[in-house]
Amino acid sequence: MPHRPLALVSALAAGDYLLWNWSLQGNHDVLSLVSGLTLPPLAIALAWLLALNATRILARLARTPRQPSRRVPRPQQLAAQQQPRPEGDLQQETSASSKLAA
């Protein structure tokens, strides 16, 4: 989810708060009333978006592993990786596995 709604609502809430504060200090009664009435819904929307984004971040952190898995190969796997296999063995294994599948 893009962060545009959070940025937009936080900018609107901050601007409304500054307008409300300025209009209270400047004795602009109508403007302070209007901006004061719009401030609580904006604050609730901002709190909701902050909580929503925080839970999304926590869910993303819980889903992704913190460290890449470091699998330590077993001694048999190391021995098998180090010894080159001739091509004839591979063909024999393939034919044996096809017999099992049939």
Disulfide bonds with the S-S distance in Angstrom:
none
